[in-house]
Amino acid sequence: MADSKYFYGLGRRKSATARARLYAKGKGELTINGKPGLDYFDGNKTMLAELTDPLAL
């Protein structure tokens, strides 16, 4: 996906930085620090839903 077009967002607070890329023709996958979203949140679907609900159309 290196050559795909995407929308980029950046957020900072104190010393923390968050970057997000939304690919126009993506597969709907969520990756956090190289892990699938559900694995990152240890299977907690409520936390995953809080993150993904604002992105749903």
HTML snippet that shows the backbone in 3Dmol.js (N, CA, C, O; Angstrom):
<script src="https://3Dmol.org/build/3Dmol-min.js"></script>
<div id="view" style="width:600px;height:400px;position:relative"></div>
<script>
const pdb = `
ATOM      1  N   MET A   1       0.804  -1.193   0.000  1.00  0.00           N
ATOM      2  CA  MET A   1       0.000   0.000   0.000  1.00  0.00           C
ATOM      3  C   MET A   1       0.848   1.259   0.000  1.00  0.00           C
ATOM      4  O   MET A   1       0.316   2.354   0.185  1.00  0.00           O
ATOM      5  N   ALA A   2       2.108   1.138  -0.196  1.00  0.00           N
ATOM      6  CA  ALA A   2       2.995   2.286  -0.140  1.00  0.00           C
ATOM      7  C   ALA A   2       2.662   3.324  -1.199  1.00  0.00           C
ATOM      8  O   ALA A   2       2.907   4.511  -0.985  1.00  0.00           O
ATOM      9  N   ASP A   3       2.108   2.912  -2.338  1.00  0.00           N
ATOM     10  CA  ASP A   3       1.810   3.865  -3.398  1.00  0.00           C
ATOM     11  C   ASP A   3       0.347   4.307  -3.398  1.00  0.00           C
ATOM     12  O   ASP A   3      -0.043   5.091  -4.264  1.00  0.00           O
ATOM     13  N   SER A   4      -0.476   3.833  -2.459  1.00  0.00           N
ATOM     14  CA  SER A   4      -1.885   4.207  -2.382  1.00  0.00           C
ATOM     15  C   SER A   4      -2.034   5.604  -1.796  1.00  0.00           C
ATOM     16  O   SER A   4      -1.192   6.055  -1.020  1.00  0.00           O
ATOM     17  N   LYS A   5      -3.119   6.287  -2.176  1.00  0.00           N
ATOM     18  CA  LYS A   5      -3.392   7.607  -1.619  1.00  0.00           C
ATOM     19  C   LYS A   5      -4.081   7.445  -0.275  1.00  0.00           C
ATOM     20  O   LYS A   5      -4.881   6.531  -0.078  1.00  0.00           O
ATOM     21  N   TYR A   6      -3.757   8.349   0.651  1.00  0.00           N
ATOM     22  CA  TYR A   6      -4.356   8.291   1.975  1.00  0.00           C
ATOM     23  C   TYR A   6      -4.474   9.690   2.551  1.00  0.00           C
ATOM     24  O   TYR A   6      -3.822  10.627   2.089  1.00  0.00           O
ATOM     25  N   PHE A   7      -5.323   9.815   3.574  1.00  0.00           N
ATOM     26  CA  PHE A   7      -5.469  11.046   4.332  1.00  0.00           C
ATOM     27  C   PHE A   7      -4.658  10.880   5.604  1.00  0.00           C
ATOM     28  O   PHE A   7      -4.689   9.823   6.235  1.00  0.00           O
ATOM     29  N   TYR A   8      -3.934  11.922   5.978  1.00  0.00           N
ATOM     30  CA  TYR A   8      -2.997  11.843   7.090  1.00  0.00           C
ATOM     31  C   TYR A   8      -3.430  12.800   8.193  1.00  0.00           C
ATOM     32  O   TYR A   8      -3.810  13.937   7.915  1.00  0.00           O
ATOM     33  N   GLY A   9      -3.376  12.348   9.437  1.00  0.00           N
ATOM     34  CA  GLY A   9      -3.682  13.196  10.579  1.00  0.00           C
ATOM     35  C   GLY A   9      -2.598  13.067  11.631  1.00  0.00           C
ATOM     36  O   GLY A   9      -1.990  12.007  11.781  1.00  0.00           O
ATOM     37  N   LEU A  10      -2.359  14.147  12.358  1.00  0.00           N
ATOM     38  CA  LEU A  10      -1.317  14.169  13.378  1.00  0.00           C
ATOM     39  C   LEU A  10      -1.868  14.863  14.612  1.00  0.00           C
ATOM     40  O   LEU A  10      -2.485  15.923  14.511  1.00  0.00           O
ATOM     41  N   GLY A  11      -1.646  14.270  15.770  1.00  0.00           N
ATOM     42  CA  GLY A  11      -2.064  14.879  17.026  1.00  0.00           C
ATOM     43  C   GLY A  11      -0.935  14.802  18.034  1.00  0.00           C
ATOM     44  O   GLY A  11      -0.210  13.810  18.100  1.00  0.00           O
ATOM     45  N   ARG A  12      -0.793  15.872  18.825  1.00  0.00           N
ATOM     46  CA  ARG A  12       0.268  15.902  19.831  1.00  0.00           C
ATOM     47  C   ARG A  12      -0.289  16.417  21.148  1.00  0.00           C
ATOM     48  O   ARG A  12      -1.166  17.281  21.180  1.00  0.00           O
ATOM     49  N   ARG A  13       0.239  15.869  22.225  1.00  0.00           N
ATOM     50  CA  ARG A  13      -0.085  16.348  23.563  1.00  0.00           C
ATOM     51  C   ARG A  13       1.112  16.050  24.447  1.00  0.00           C
ATOM     52  O   ARG A  13       1.544  14.904  24.565  1.00  0.00           O
ATOM     53  N   LYS A  14       1.636  17.084  25.059  1.00  0.00           N
ATOM     54  CA  LYS A  14       2.849  16.989  25.870  1.00  0.00           C
ATOM     55  C   LYS A  14       3.946  16.325  25.032  1.00  0.00           C
ATOM     56  O   LYS A  14       4.363  16.890  24.021  1.00  0.00           O
ATOM     57  N   SER A  15       4.418  15.146  25.424  1.00  0.00           N
ATOM     58  CA  SER A  15       5.485  14.505  24.646  1.00  0.00           C
ATOM     59  C   SER A  15       4.963  13.366  23.773  1.00  0.00           C
ATOM     60  O   SER A  15       5.745  12.709  23.087  1.00  0.00           O
ATOM     61  N   ALA A  16       3.651  13.125  23.790  1.00  0.00           N
ATOM     62  CA  ALA A  16       3.064  12.032  23.000  1.00  0.00           C
ATOM     63  C   ALA A  16       2.683  12.520  21.603  1.00  0.00           C
ATOM     64  O   ALA A  16       2.283  13.670  21.422  1.00  0.00           O
ATOM     65  N   THR A  17       2.812  11.638  20.633  1.00  0.00           N
ATOM     66  CA  THR A  17       2.428  11.935  19.256  1.00  0.00           C
ATOM     67  C   THR A  17       1.618  10.773  18.709  1.00  0.00           C
ATOM     68  O   THR A  17       1.984   9.611  18.884  1.00  0.00           O
ATOM     69  N   ALA A  18       0.516  11.095  18.045  1.00  0.00           N
ATOM     70  CA  ALA A  18      -0.312  10.073  17.398  1.00  0.00           C
ATOM     71  C   ALA A  18      -0.427  10.428  15.923  1.00  0.00           C
ATOM     72  O   ALA A  18      -0.697  11.577  15.572  1.00  0.00           O
ATOM     73  N   ARG A  19      -0.222   9.438  15.064  1.00  0.00           N
ATOM     74  CA  ARG A  19      -0.360   9.634  13.621  1.00  0.00           C
ATOM     75  C   ARG A  19      -1.390   8.645  13.103  1.00  0.00           C
ATOM     76  O   ARG A  19      -1.455   7.501  13.552  1.00  0.00           O
ATOM     77  N   ALA A  20      -2.189   9.099  12.159  1.00  0.00           N
ATOM     78  CA  ALA A  20      -3.217   8.229  11.581  1.00  0.00           C
ATOM     79  C   ALA A  20      -3.198   8.379  10.071  1.00  0.00           C
ATOM     80  O   ALA A  20      -3.025   9.479   9.545  1.00  0.00           O
ATOM     81  N   ARG A  21      -3.379   7.262   9.381  1.00  0.00           N
ATOM     82  CA  ARG A  21      -3.508   7.255   7.921  1.00  0.00           C
ATOM     83  C   ARG A  21      -4.803   6.545   7.565  1.00  0.00           C
ATOM     84  O   ARG A  21      -5.038   5.419   8.003  1.00  0.00           O
ATOM     85  N   LEU A  22      -5.631   7.189   6.787  1.00  0.00           N
ATOM     86  CA  LEU A  22      -6.871   6.588   6.300  1.00  0.00           C
ATOM     87  C   LEU A  22      -6.724   6.413   4.800  1.00  0.00           C
ATOM     88  O   LEU A  22      -6.670   7.390   4.052  1.00  0.00           O
ATOM     89  N   TYR A  23      -6.660   5.162   4.365  1.00  0.00           N
ATOM     90  CA  TYR A  23      -6.482   4.858   2.952  1.00  0.00           C
ATOM     91  C   TYR A  23      -7.820   4.883   2.238  1.00  0.00           C
ATOM     92  O   TYR A  23      -8.807   4.339   2.735  1.00  0.00           O
ATOM     93  N   ALA A  24      -7.855   5.516   1.070  1.00  0.00           N
ATOM     94  CA  ALA A  24      -9.093   5.624   0.295  1.00  0.00           C
ATOM     95  C   ALA A  24      -9.584   4.257  -0.161  1.00  0.00           C
ATOM     96  O   ALA A  24     -10.790   4.010  -0.167  1.00  0.00           O
ATOM     97  N   LYS A  25      -8.694   3.381  -0.536  1.00  0.00           N
ATOM     98  CA  LYS A  25      -9.074   2.050  -1.005  1.00  0.00           C
ATOM     99  C   LYS A  25      -8.509   0.983  -0.080  1.00  0.00           C
ATOM    100  O   LYS A  25      -7.899   0.013  -0.530  1.00  0.00           O
ATOM    101  N   GLY A  26      -8.719   1.172   1.206  1.00  0.00           N
ATOM    102  CA  GLY A  26      -8.210   0.222   2.191  1.00  0.00           C
ATOM    103  C   GLY A  26      -9.126  -0.969   2.361  1.00  0.00           C
ATOM    104  O   GLY A  26     -10.168  -1.083   1.716  1.00  0.00           O
ATOM    105  N   LYS A  27      -8.707  -1.855   3.249  1.00  0.00           N
ATOM    106  CA  LYS A  27      -9.452  -3.085   3.510  1.00  0.00           C
ATOM    107  C   LYS A  27     -10.288  -2.981   4.784  1.00  0.00           C
ATOM    108  O   LYS A  27     -10.952  -3.945   5.164  1.00  0.00           O
ATOM    109  N   GLY A  28     -10.263  -1.835   5.440  1.00  0.00           N
ATOM    110  CA  GLY A  28     -11.005  -1.678   6.687  1.00  0.00           C
ATOM    111  C   GLY A  28     -10.279  -2.229   7.891  1.00  0.00           C
ATOM    112  O   GLY A  28     -10.893  -2.439   8.936  1.00  0.00           O
ATOM    113  N   GLU A  29      -8.991  -2.466   7.772  1.00  0.00           N
ATOM    114  CA  GLU A  29      -8.201  -3.014   8.870  1.00  0.00           C
ATOM    115  C   GLU A  29      -7.691  -1.889   9.761  1.00  0.00           C
ATOM    116  O   GLU A  29      -7.409  -0.788   9.287  1.00  0.00           O
ATOM    117  N   LEU A  30      -7.577  -2.172  11.044  1.00  0.00           N
ATOM    118  CA  LEU A  30      -7.055  -1.227  12.016  1.00  0.00           C
ATOM    119  C   LEU A  30      -5.774  -1.810  12.593  1.00  0.00           C
ATOM    120  O   LEU A  30      -5.781  -2.919  13.129  1.00  0.00           O
ATOM    121  N   THR A  31      -4.675  -1.072  12.486  1.00  0.00           N
ATOM    122  CA  THR A  31      -3.385  -1.519  13.003  1.00  0.00           C
ATOM    123  C   THR A  31      -2.863  -0.476  13.981  1.00  0.00           C
ATOM    124  O   THR A  31      -2.806   0.711  13.660  1.00  0.00           O
ATOM    125  N   ILE A  32      -2.482  -0.919  15.174  1.00  0.00           N
ATOM    126  CA  ILE A  32      -1.939  -0.029  16.196  1.00  0.00           C
ATOM    127  C   ILE A  32      -0.594  -0.590  16.620  1.00  0.00           C
ATOM    128  O   ILE A  32      -0.516  -1.716  17.112  1.00  0.00           O
ATOM    129  N   ASN A  33       0.456   0.183  16.435  1.00  0.00           N
ATOM    130  CA  ASN A  33       1.821  -0.245  16.771  1.00  0.00           C
ATOM    131  C   ASN A  33       2.157  -1.598  16.156  1.00  0.00           C
ATOM    132  O   ASN A  33       2.813  -2.424  16.791  1.00  0.00           O
ATOM    133  N   GLY A  34       1.715  -1.827  14.933  1.00  0.00           N
ATOM    134  CA  GLY A  34       2.035  -3.053  14.215  1.00  0.00           C
ATOM    135  C   GLY A  34       1.169  -4.256  14.559  1.00  0.00           C
ATOM    136  O   GLY A  34       1.385  -5.342  14.023  1.00  0.00           O
ATOM    137  N   LYS A  35       0.188  -4.079  15.450  1.00  0.00           N
ATOM    138  CA  LYS A  35      -0.694  -5.182  15.847  1.00  0.00           C
ATOM    139  C   LYS A  35      -2.108  -4.910  15.333  1.00  0.00           C
ATOM    140  O   LYS A  35      -2.511  -3.753  15.212  1.00  0.00           O
ATOM    141  N   PRO A  36      -2.860  -5.969  15.031  1.00  0.00           N
ATOM    142  CA  PRO A  36      -4.281  -5.768  14.705  1.00  0.00           C
ATOM    143  C   PRO A  36      -5.001  -5.129  15.901  1.00  0.00           C
ATOM    144  O   PRO A  36      -4.651  -5.391  17.052  1.00  0.00           O
ATOM    145  N   GLY A  37      -6.001  -4.295  15.624  1.00  0.00           N
ATOM    146  CA  GLY A  37      -6.689  -3.558  16.684  1.00  0.00           C
ATOM    147  C   GLY A  37      -7.213  -4.420  17.812  1.00  0.00           C
ATOM    148  O   GLY A  37      -7.058  -4.064  18.980  1.00  0.00           O
ATOM    149  N   LEU A  38      -7.833  -5.550  17.491  1.00  0.00           N
ATOM    150  CA  LEU A  38      -8.405  -6.415  18.527  1.00  0.00           C
ATOM    151  C   LEU A  38      -7.314  -7.033  19.403  1.00  0.00           C
ATOM    152  O   LEU A  38      -7.517  -7.212  20.604  1.00  0.00           O
ATOM    153  N   ASP A  39      -6.168  -7.357  18.820  1.00  0.00           N
ATOM    154  CA  ASP A  39      -5.045  -7.882  19.609  1.00  0.00           C
ATOM    155  C   ASP A  39      -4.454  -6.799  20.506  1.00  0.00           C
ATOM    156  O   ASP A  39      -4.079  -7.069  21.647  1.00  0.00           O
ATOM    157  N   TYR A  40      -4.371  -5.576  19.993  1.00  0.00           N
ATOM    158  CA  TYR A  40      -3.805  -4.474  20.773  1.00  0.00           C
ATOM    159  C   TYR A  40      -4.629  -4.226  22.036  1.00  0.00           C
ATOM    160  O   TYR A  40      -4.073  -3.968  23.104  1.00  0.00           O
ATOM    161  N   PHE A  41      -5.955  -4.304  21.912  1.00  0.00           N
ATOM    162  CA  PHE A  41      -6.835  -4.088  23.059  1.00  0.00           C
ATOM    163  C   PHE A  41      -7.158  -5.381  23.797  1.00  0.00           C
ATOM    164  O   PHE A  41      -8.119  -5.418  24.565  1.00  0.00           O
ATOM    165  N   ASP A  42      -6.392  -6.426  23.588  1.00  0.00           N
ATOM    166  CA  ASP A  42      -6.551  -7.723  24.267  1.00  0.00           C
ATOM    167  C   ASP A  42      -7.973  -8.272  24.151  1.00  0.00           C
ATOM    168  O   ASP A  42      -8.510  -8.821  25.113  1.00  0.00           O
ATOM    169  N   GLY A  43      -8.573  -8.126  22.984  1.00  0.00           N
ATOM    170  CA  GLY A  43      -9.898  -8.680  22.738  1.00  0.00           C
ATOM    171  C   GLY A  43     -11.045  -7.859  23.299  1.00  0.00           C
ATOM    172  O   GLY A  43     -12.193  -8.302  23.251  1.00  0.00           O
ATOM    173  N   ASN A  44     -10.767  -6.670  23.833  1.00  0.00           N
ATOM    174  CA  ASN A  44     -11.809  -5.816  24.401  1.00  0.00           C
ATOM    175  C   ASN A  44     -12.549  -5.104  23.268  1.00  0.00           C
ATOM    176  O   ASN A  44     -12.087  -4.082  22.762  1.00  0.00           O
ATOM    177  N   LYS A  45     -13.690  -5.648  22.879  1.00  0.00           N
ATOM    178  CA  LYS A  45     -14.445  -5.106  21.745  1.00  0.00           C
ATOM    179  C   LYS A  45     -15.066  -3.749  22.055  1.00  0.00           C
ATOM    180  O   LYS A  45     -15.323  -2.968  21.139  1.00  0.00           O
ATOM    181  N   THR A  46     -15.312  -3.456  23.327  1.00  0.00           N
ATOM    182  CA  THR A  46     -15.869  -2.155  23.700  1.00  0.00           C
ATOM    183  C   THR A  46     -14.867  -1.043  23.408  1.00  0.00           C
ATOM    184  O   THR A  46     -15.233  -0.008  22.853  1.00  0.00           O
ATOM    185  N   MET A  47     -13.614  -1.251  23.777  1.00  0.00           N
ATOM    186  CA  MET A  47     -12.574  -0.254  23.501  1.00  0.00           C
ATOM    187  C   MET A  47     -12.373  -0.074  22.001  1.00  0.00           C
ATOM    188  O   MET A  47     -12.205   1.046  21.518  1.00  0.00           O
ATOM    189  N   LEU A  48     -12.392  -1.172  21.279  1.00  0.00           N
ATOM    190  CA  LEU A  48     -12.230  -1.106  19.832  1.00  0.00           C
ATOM    191  C   LEU A  48     -13.397  -0.351  19.198  1.00  0.00           C
ATOM    192  O   LEU A  48     -13.191   0.424  18.265  1.00  0.00           O
ATOM    193  N   ALA A  49     -14.609  -0.563  19.688  1.00  0.00           N
ATOM    194  CA  ALA A  49     -15.786   0.130  19.161  1.00  0.00           C
ATOM    195  C   ALA A  49     -15.703   1.630  19.429  1.00  0.00           C
ATOM    196  O   ALA A  49     -16.094   2.426  18.575  1.00  0.00           O
ATOM    197  N   GLU A  50     -15.203   2.032  20.598  1.00  0.00           N
ATOM    198  CA  GLU A  50     -15.051   3.454  20.907  1.00  0.00           C
ATOM    199  C   GLU A  50     -14.096   4.132  19.941  1.00  0.00           C
ATOM    200  O   GLU A  50     -14.258   5.311  19.626  1.00  0.00           O
ATOM    201  N   LEU A  51     -13.120   3.407  19.479  1.00  0.00           N
ATOM    202  CA  LEU A  51     -12.149   3.952  18.539  1.00  0.00           C
ATOM    203  C   LEU A  51     -12.690   3.990  17.116  1.00  0.00           C
ATOM    204  O   LEU A  51     -12.447   4.956  16.392  1.00  0.00           O
ATOM    205  N   THR A  52     -13.412   2.967  16.707  1.00  0.00           N
ATOM    206  CA  THR A  52     -13.838   2.857  15.311  1.00  0.00           C
ATOM    207  C   THR A  52     -15.200   3.482  15.017  1.00  0.00           C
ATOM    208  O   THR A  52     -15.469   3.810  13.861  1.00  0.00           O
ATOM    209  N   ASP A  53     -16.067   3.661  16.007  1.00  0.00           N
ATOM    210  CA  ASP A  53     -17.403   4.217  15.755  1.00  0.00           C
ATOM    211  C   ASP A  53     -17.379   5.593  15.083  1.00  0.00           C
ATOM    212  O   ASP A  53     -18.180   5.818  14.176  1.00  0.00           O
ATOM    213  N   PRO A  54     -16.511   6.517  15.476  1.00  0.00           N
ATOM    214  CA  PRO A  54     -16.494   7.810  14.778  1.00  0.00           C
ATOM    215  C   PRO A  54     -16.068   7.705  13.308  1.00  0.00           C
ATOM    216  O   PRO A  54     -16.328   8.624  12.532  1.00  0.00           O
ATOM    217  N   LEU A  55     -15.431   6.622  12.920  1.00  0.00           N
ATOM    218  CA  LEU A  55     -14.975   6.460  11.540  1.00  0.00           C
ATOM    219  C   LEU A  55     -16.025   5.806  10.649  1.00  0.00           C
ATOM    220  O   LEU A  55     -15.884   5.812   9.426  1.00  0.00           O
ATOM    221  N   ALA A  56     -17.073   5.242  11.242  1.00  0.00           N
ATOM    222  CA  ALA A  56     -18.101   4.532  10.471  1.00  0.00           C
ATOM    223  C   ALA A  56     -18.975   5.528   9.713  1.00  0.00           C
ATOM    224  O   ALA A  56     -19.292   6.607  10.212  1.00  0.00           O
ATOM    225  N   LEU A  57     -19.352   5.142   8.508  1.00  0.00           N
ATOM    226  CA  LEU A  57     -20.238   5.991   7.699  1.00  0.00           C
ATOM    227  C   LEU A  57     -21.665   5.547   7.815  1.00  0.00           C
ATOM    228  O   LEU A  57     -22.550   6.145   7.203  1.00  0.00           O
TER     229      LEU A  57
END
`;
const viewer = $3Dmol.createViewer("view");
viewer.addModel(pdb, "pdb");
viewer.setStyle({}, {cartoon: {color: "spectrum"}});
viewer.zoomTo();
viewer.render();
</script>
